[in-house]
Structures are given as C-alpha cells and as structure tokens.
Amino acid sequence: MSNSDLSLHARAALPGGVSHELRYRDPHPVYIDRAQGAEKWDTEGRRYIDFKMGSASQMLGHGHPAIVEAIRKQAGQAIFSADCHEAEILWAEWVNRLYPCAERTRFTASGSEATMLALRLGRAHSGKDHVLRVDGHYHGWHDHVLKGAKPGTLQSASLGVPEAVNELIHVCAAEPKAMEHALQDDRVGTVIFEASGASYGSVPLPTETLRALHNVARDAGVVLIFDEVISGFRWSPGGRQARDVIVPDLTTLAKIVAGGLPGGAVCGRAEIMELMNNTTARKGVAPAVSHKGTFNASPLVAAAACAAMPLLASGEAQAQADAMAARMRDGMNTALSDLGVVGLAYGDSSVFHVFLGRDSIDDLSPAQIRGLPKGTVKAYRDGMLARGVDMMSYTSGLTSAAHDPELIDEAIEAFRATLTDMIRDGVLP
C-alpha cells in the first residue's frame, strides 16, 4: 500500500493520522516498513539515509545483532510478568557505574515519565513546590514541563494544562545571572534543564555556561536535575556530565539507556532516590515518594539495555557517531559556501543543526534560533526527504555508530541539491 493510501486510513483511525504530533507531515508521512544500520525503507520500497534514528534512540544503529538476539532470547523466556528480575539489577548497576551523579537508579517507561518523576523527587526533597526551568528546553509532554517549552513565550504549549500548575513553574534564560535572579524566589526548590542546551543543542550551551548554571544552583541549595534524555550515552558513555565533569543531583535518561526500546530512568544521589524506598517514611507517608508503573524495567527492555551497555561503555560507538556528525557539518558548511548561501551547520557530539540567513547564531535568542520561516523549514525538510534523507526535527539531525563516510557524503550531496532547488524557487536568496 502506498504512503498516501496508508495516510487516508490513518486519518480515519488516529487523531490527525499520527501517534506523535511531530510525525505529522503535509501532505502525508512516509510509512517505514523496515530499518537496518543507518538506513530505512518505506512501504513503497524507497530507501532513506536516517538522521532521526528512532528519535535519537538507536545509537548503535537499527537492528544491531546484539540487541535483536537479546530481545529474541528474552521473549522466549518471559515477555512480561510484572515481577522483579535479575536484568533490572544489572541494568541499574551499569547506569550507576557510568553516571557520576548516580548512586541509585529507578526505571520508568518513557522519558516524559522520567522527568515527571524527577520533578516529584525534587519537590519532595526540597520541600518546595515551585520549579525553575530554562527557556525553550524540552522535557516531555506532561503538564509540569509545557510552560516555557516554546522559546520566547511563557504560554503553555498545550491547552488542558491547569493554570494552577503553570503558576508553580518559573522560566529563566540559560544565563547564570538570570538563574541567580530567578532563584532569589525562595519558593523554588528544583531546577531542571537540558544538559545539551535547548532542543539537544540547537541552542548551544557552552561548557563554561553549563558549569556556571550548575554553580548557581549549588549556591542556592536547590535540587539540580540534568535532562540527558538525548545527550545521555551520546555525548559520552556517561553523558555530558561525565564528559565535562559537571555533576547534578538527579539525571533523567531515556532512548539510548533502554537499548533503543521504550524506557527511561532517573538516577542520582542516594539521599534523594531513597525517598522511593518502601521503608522510607516522611510525614506519615511510606514510601515518601510514590512511584509505580506497570512496564518499568520491562524484561524485554532490560534485556536490550543490558546487551547495549557494554557496547556503549567502551566509547567506540560515540567516537564513530561524533566523527560522522563532524564530517556532515563540514560538508554542509562547504556546500553553503560554494553556493553562496548565508548560513551555518553547527552542533556538539553526534548532532548537527542548520541555520539559514546568518553565518553566526552567537547573538541570537532561542526564539530567533528556533524561528526560521516555516516555509523555509518545510522546503528544506521536504527537499531532503525527496532525495532519500530523513532528518530528526526542525533543521536538525544526528548520527549513530552505523553511519559511515559513504552515507554522509551521499547526504551532503542531497543537501547541496536541496539548497540549489531552494535558491531556484526563491526560498533562499
């Protein structure tokens, strides 16, 4: 069945025809039938170089043999029984070993659940209900992280969020002085931000700034949460905190931590994490912080994660992905220069972002960086997809250990051709 035919069926069965709003495309999405390594094929048999990689979850590449075999073996033993099992212990030990902040780990079923739990822990430990977050940083879709998710506005990014919840959320710029000022409000007991910078580094967060934000939070005595849902196991085996030696109180993880399967985690200081211990009572409540979830540390997910951990811990996967992203950024910048297009490709680790219209983003606000004209973004994304290159979101993409120079160079040629069409069509000057 064609992509367009499947989309017609989907719209009658799913709201908007999708299960995630970022999967929506006009006139229709592509429907993927299979994926292997850094490539995937749709139901029409068309092949794509993948720079989405399962929304950043497939660090080792699609269908890695160790992951596939671990899932197959576990499925033959027990798919799910809602009991404790050995693999969850081994998995937690890996996280605790690799992440500097991690003295204990608790698993969740998604990244949004991880940030929701981390905020609950922060509030419980601090005894304060108010939370400070950073402009434009993304922490999932639940009520407590939607105010300030869209850069440059304090409006919640969704209807249906009670104003009483929004009143508990404060937003500041990713600047030490701004955070210091915001933390003068002694109602705030918890701070959360993406360790990578907003939208996995689309708005860069230099190491010296990250360290300064960490120090401001430390001086204020609040609970500091690093969201490493994307940067975790990608910036290094121990995330950005291990690479740059900047350690928070709690860290939220998902995607790669679960071996590319559905799952997440919160890890951090034992003093805070043990609030979830059933024997820990506070104010007549035991455990002091309640956390449930039927599919937490599901055996299938834990098996995949335990198979992935040794491969991720060596750092070789990250080194390969980083090298390929650097090759992509360099090739894109060469194409921009050759074609006389004002813009730049930039990014940290295994991520690349493209900005068009300026050759520097140093003095731009998060709203400006994320504010390219919708027509420009659509023309870019559609042009790349038409040439068999699928991006992650906005104008950004990321690499995996499965990307190689031949794929990168092919994608750079698609980028060059897409820019040429955008110039021809008047989308770019």
Number of C-alpha atoms within 10 A of each C-alpha: 8 12 15 14 10 16 22 12 11 15 12 10 11 11 11 15 20 17 11 9 10 10 13 15 15 7 8 16 15 21 16 16 12 14 19 13 20 24 21 21 19 16 15 13 12 13 18 22 24 29 26 20 26 17 16 23 24 24 30 27 24 24 16 16 12 15 23 14 15 19 22 15 14 17 14 8 11 10 15 14 11 13 10 11 13 10 19 22 14 16 24 22 16 19 25 18 14 18 22 22 23 25 21 20 25 20 30 29 21 22 26 23 24 27 32 21 22 28 26 17 25 26 20 19 19 18 13 16 17 22 25 24 27 24 25 28 30 24 26 18 16 13 18 21 25 24 27 23 25 18 22 16 14 18 14 19 16 12 9 8 15 11 11 8 15 20 12 16 21 20 21 20 18 23 15 19 14 15 23 17 11 17 24 10 12 11 15 23 25 30 25 27 23 26 29 30 23 23 20 27 23 24 24 20 19 14 15 10 14 22 17 17 22 20 17 21 22 14 11 16 13 23 25 26 28 27 29 28 33 25 30 26 29 29 26 25 26 26 24 23 25 18 12 15 13 18 20 23 22 28 31 32 30 32 27 28 32 31 25 25 23 21 27 26 29 29 27 25 17 15 11 21 23 20 20 18 14 13 12 14 14 12 6 8 12 15 16 20 22 14 15 10 11 12 19 21 30 24 25 23 29 29 28 25 30 24 21 23 21 12 15 24 18 12 16 14 21 25 18 17 25 24 19 27 29 21 18 28 23 17 20 26 21 16 20 21 13 10 13 11 19 16 18 22 22 23 21 19 22 25 28 28 23 20 21 20 13 12 14 14 18 9 8 12 15 23 15 13 18 20 14 15 10 10 10 16 19 15 18 22 22 18 21 24 18 14 19 20 24 25 22 21 17 19 20 23 24 27 33 31 23 20 24 18 13 9 17 21 16 15 24 23 16 20 23 19 16 21 22 17 16 17 15 11 11 9 15 16 11
